[in-house]
Amino acid sequence: MASPLSGSLAVTIGSAMAFLFLDATLKRNVAVAGSGDPFDPAPRTTTSYTCKAIHEKYGVGLIGAGVVDGQDRLIMILATSFKLAGVAVAGFKPAPGDTISFGDGQSFTIVPAGSSGLDAVTTDPAKAVWNCRCRG
């Protein structure tokens, strides 16, 4: 039996909440297929995904407890909103090092993997929203 939290609930939440979220762009630096020679590394390129996101500051309790840095920001991204060249991308997951920028010029980078404190990227049980711990 399939879980009631899988799939359709994330789509429902994404549709219902999209108007509350801002237009954003997630950029990922990826390696292009190369020769495989360690002395000739593959060139890198940036892939841009449009999405719907919002950002906010963490509470003083988390900052005071040392769980997050005072400069950290929480970026919440609707999981069903990722598009690459206007085409929906199912199952996409933000990763440490990705950069998220908003139309007003604000830009944030997801903290590196293994950073102390909260995980860099988490989600809710329905996988409707990605929570990204970022620095500006």
N, C-alpha and C positions, 0 to 999 in steps of 0.2 A: 504494500500500500504506500503510495506516495505521500510525503509530508505536506500538510497544508501550507507550510512555509516556503515550499520550493516553487520557483518560477512565477506563477501567476500573481502571487501576492506582491512580489517586487515590481511587476508591471503595473499593478493597480496603484501602489504607493507612488511610483514614478509619475504616472499620469495625473494623480491627484495633487501632487506636491510641486510639479514642475514650475508653476507660476510663481512660487515663493523663492525659487532659486535663481541665481544670476547666470548669465552666459559666461562661460570660462573656456580656457584652452589648456589642456594638459599636453606637455611636450616631453617626449622620451628620446634620449640619445641612444641610437642603436648602431651596431656594427653592420656594415654591408658585407655580403659574401666576399671573402678574400681568398688568398692563395693557401692559407693554412700554415704558412711559414712564420715561425715565431719572430724572425728577424724582419719580416715584412708584414706588420699588423694590418688588418682590414681597416679601410677608412670608415669613419662614423658619419651618420646622418641623423637629422632630427625629424621625428615623426610627430605630427600635431593631431590631437583628437579634440574635437569640440565636446563640451559637456555642460551640465547644469550643476552649479556648486554655490555654497555660501561659506563664509569664514567668520570666526569669532575668536575671542581671546579665551584662554583657559581660566578657570576660577582660581582665586588666591589660595584656596585650600590645596589644590594640586601643585601649585607653584611653591607654596610654603613647605609642603612635604617633600619637595625635591623630586616629584614624579615627572614634572615637565619643567623646562627652562622658562624663565620669565618672558623670553622673546618668542616662544613657540606659539603657534596658532593652530586651531582646529579647522580643517577644511573638510566639509561634508559634501560628497559628490553623489548625485543620484546614479545608481549603478546602471540603470537602463538608458541613460542619456548619452553615453559615449558614441560618437560618430567619427568616422574617418572619411574625409572627402564627401561628407553628406550622407554616408551610408552607415546605418546602425551597426555597432560592433557588439555582439553578444559575448558575455563572459569575460570582458576586459577587466583587469585588476590593476589599480595604480601600484607603483613600486617605489622603494626608496631611491632617491635621486631624481625622480620625475619633478618637473616644474609645472606649477599651476598658476596661470595669470588670468586676471580679470580685465574687463573693458576699461576700468578707471586707471589702469597702469600698475596696479598692485600685482606683485609676483611673489610666489612662495615656493620653496623647494622642500620636498618630503625628506625628513631626517634620514641619515644613513642607517642601513641595517645594523643591528647590534648596539644602537645607541641606548644608554641607560634610561630607565624610566618606562613610560608607556611605549607600546609597539608603534612602529612607524605607520602601519596600515592595518586597520581592523574593519570589521563589518558587523551588522546586526544579524540575528538568526534568519531573517527572511532574505538576506543579501540584497536589500533594497538601497542601502546607503553605504558608501565607503567613507570611513573616518580616517583622515590623513593628518598625522602630526607633522607640521611644517615650520619652517623658519623663513622670515622675509628678508 
